[in-house]
Structures are given as C-alpha cells and as structure tokens.
Amino acid sequence: MQRDALRWKLEGLSERDARMPMTPTGTNLLGLVKHVASVTADYLGACVGRPFPEHLAWNDDDAEDNADMWAGPDESLESVLALWDRVWAHADATLEALPLDASAHVPWWGDRGDTTLHRLVVHLIAEIARHAGHADIVRESIDGAAGLRDGVSNLPEGDVQWWAAYVERLRATAEAAGD
C-alpha cells in the first residue's frame, strides 16, 4: 500500500514539478521514487542472491554523491516510473520465490550484514513508509494534493476557508508558545 501511495505522488505532475527540490537538502518526488526503487532492487535483489538484471549506474562506487536521490536530464518521469515498475516486478518475484527465512547479506550493514529476507522486508516497509511520508509533504507543498491515493485524503473534509482558519489557529498557538 505504501509503495502504491509513493508512486501515486507523481501522478499528474509535470517533469519540472516532479524534479523540483522542495527542501534545503534537495528532496524531490522523482528522486524519492528513484531512491526507493534503487534500494528495493538491492535489498530484494543482490542481497538475497537474485540480482536485479539492470545496471543502476547511480549505485556505482564512483557515482556522484546522492545520485539516487534525483533524476538527471536523461531520466524522464516516465523512465523512472517504468524502472519502478520493473524493480517491483522483480521484488515481487523474489518474495514469491524465497521463504522469509531465506539467508540474506547486506554488505553495507557491516557486522549486522548477515540476515534474512524477513528482516529485509521489515526494513523496506519502514524505508518505504518513511519516504512516502516525505512525499506526502512534498506533494502537498507543490499543489495541495494530500492523502493515500486519489480521492482518499485521510484529512477532515474542510473547504479552503476551513483549512485557512485551522492553519491560522495553529500559527497563533505556536506564536503564543513563544521561544
């Protein structure tokens, strides 16, 4: 469900809006989706002996720092979403093929690197949920779209005036709290 929500955050956006850095560290929606696809390809691929069949150059040791967190000029919104779909098809096949107690090895985890598929799945659930939360805030900052999926905001059904009054009440409460 979280992976679908994360993918949905790109729906209807222009290339510009999908790529626009929205935080001081450059967080952007297309980069979040690319990052989650990348880590999923690693955790549910090479770490369990079923490498994702495509080379992801941004994961190379000599790649630019943080290269998995943004899409370069040669990577379109469409191409990143297509990668997402291929990664998840591979990940789903891995989950079907292996038992949860299958051995896994995560080289970048150091001494904790020997683990199981089960632990990787739990780790990925947390990773995806974390980034889906980031995407919620980023997308709302772009165009006001919020929620789990189209038509399901999980927010009170207030109109524009209700939300403006609500935000003003929060602002006044924060100001009254002082420093």
Summary of the structure (lengths in Angstrom):
residues: 179
radius of gyration: 18.9
end to end distance: 39.3
largest distance: 57.0
contacts: 480
relative contact order: 0.16
helix: 60%
strand: 4%
